[in-house]
């Protein structure tokens, strides 16, 4: 096992408060080794993880520049080549809410940031699914207010995605919203 695992997501700028980095799966790897440091020589190690899956969770990151060193270990306990990835962490913030009314729903969001931000509202019918085709998929900016009066009564899932052209994105997890013709106003869960 010579080659190190590679992150499957871009690491230029991470915006999540506690970002997840997903590694490309290596068929011969039994464990993945991840180290995080503020310096490229790793003399000031911030964290070290031995993972049996491909999800590296970075916790407690302040804004700043970091280095992530990755390697894979095979089932004979041989650690392969290491590779270092620079990371810029710049926390983004996203506030979002939704409520239903007798004819539909209102979705609103705010991204307090000085940089250019592109946002996207996605509404999916009923069951939450990353692969579901949204019935609403609308682009916006730092703030948004979308009123949809054509949604029939039922259960929906919705989320906001914020992307910075300079790098990084935040994807809110899907939230649930029930639209009922009998309930004049109901806040999202």
N, C-alpha and C positions, 0 to 999 in steps of 0.2 A: 504494500500500500504506500505509494509515493506521493500522490497528489493530495492536497488538502481540500476540505469541503469548501464550497463557495456559497455565500449568501444568495438566496433567490430574490431578495428585495434590494432596491438601491440603498446604499448607505451614505450618500452624499450629505444629506441633512435629514435627521430624524426629528419629528415634531411631537410624537406621543410622549407623555410624561414618563411612561414605563414601556419603552418600545420592545417589540418582539422581533427577533431576526430569525428568519427561517432559512435553514441550510439545505443545499441540494443533497438528496439522499445518496449515500454511497453504498452499493451492495455488499462490499466486504467490511464495512465498518460495524463494530459492535457498540462503540462508545465514541462520542464527540467531545473534544476538549476545547474549552473557550476561556480565554483570559482577557480581561479588560484593564487598561492602564491609561494614565494621563500622558505618558511619555512613550516614544517609539522604542525605547530600549527595555521597557517593562520593568524598570527599577522601582517604580512606585505602583505596584499591582493593586488594583481596586477590588477585583473579584476574580474568582476562578471557579469554573463549573465543569463537571464531568457529566455528560448528558447521554441518556439512552434513547433520546429522540432528537429530532432536528429543529427544535424550538429553543432558541437562546433568549431568555428573558433578562433584560437589563433594567435594574431597579435603582432608584435613588440618584439618577443622573441629573446634575445641574446643567445649565447651558454651558457649552464649551466644546473643546476639541478632545477626542478620545482615540484610542487605538484598540482594535479587537484582533486578537491572535487566535487562529483556528487550526485545529488538526484533528485527525481521525485515528482511532485505535482499532485494530482488527481483533478477531477472536483468539489470536495467539499473543495478545497484549503487546503488539508491536505498534508504536506510535509513528505515524507517517510524517511527511513534510509539513512544516508550519507555514502559514501565510498570514500577513498582517494587513488589516484593512483600516484606513483612517475613517473616523466618524465625526461629523459635526452634529451636536445635539442643540437644538434651538426649540424650546418648548412652544407649542402652539396651544391655543385655547379655543374651544368651540362650545357655545351655549345653544341648545335647541329645545323646542317644545312643540306640542301639537295638541289640538283639542277638536272634538267633534261637535257638530250642531245638527239640527234636524235635516238640513239639506246636504251635508257633506262634512268637510274638515278644513281646518286652518293649520298650516305648518309655518313655523318661524324660527330663524336662527340668527346668530350674531357671532362674528369672529373678530375679536378686538386685536388688531395687528396693524402695524404701519406698512407692511409689505403687500404686494398684490396677491390676492387669494381668489381662487376659482372654487366655487362650491357647487354641489350637486345634491338635489333632493331625489330620493328614490322611494317609491311606494310600491309594495308588493301585496297582492291579494292573499289573504289568509296566512298560510304557513310560512315561517321564516326559512329562507333558503338563499345561500350565496349564489346559486345558479338560476334562481327564478328570474323570469323576465319581468322587469318593472312595468306596472301599468301607468306609472308616472315616473319620468326621468327628466328632470328639469335643471338646467344650469343657472347659476346665480353668482353673486359676488360675496362681499364680506357680510352683508346683511340680506335677509330674505324674508318675505312674507308671501305665502302662496295660499290662496283660498280655492278649494276644489269643491264645487257644488254638484258634481255629477257622479259621486261615488254612491253606489247602492248600499243599503244596510248590510252590515257584516263585519268581519274581523280583517284587519290590515296590519302589515308590518311596514315600518318606515325607518329611514336613516338619512343622515347628512354625511357627505364626503367633502373634505376640504383639501385642496391641493395648492401648493405654492409653486409657481413656475421656477423660482430660485432653487427649489428642491424640498422634498418632504411632503407628507400628507397625513391627515387624520381621518380614519374611517370609524364613525360611531357604530356600535353594535346595533342591530335591528331592535326597534322598540315596537310595542304593540299599541294598536288603537282600535277601539270598537266604535262603529258608527251605528247609531240607533235612531230611528225616526221618532221614538217616544222621548228620548232624552235631549232636552234643549241644549245642554253644554256639558261635555264630559272631558276632563283632562286626560292626557296620555299616561300610560304606566311607566 
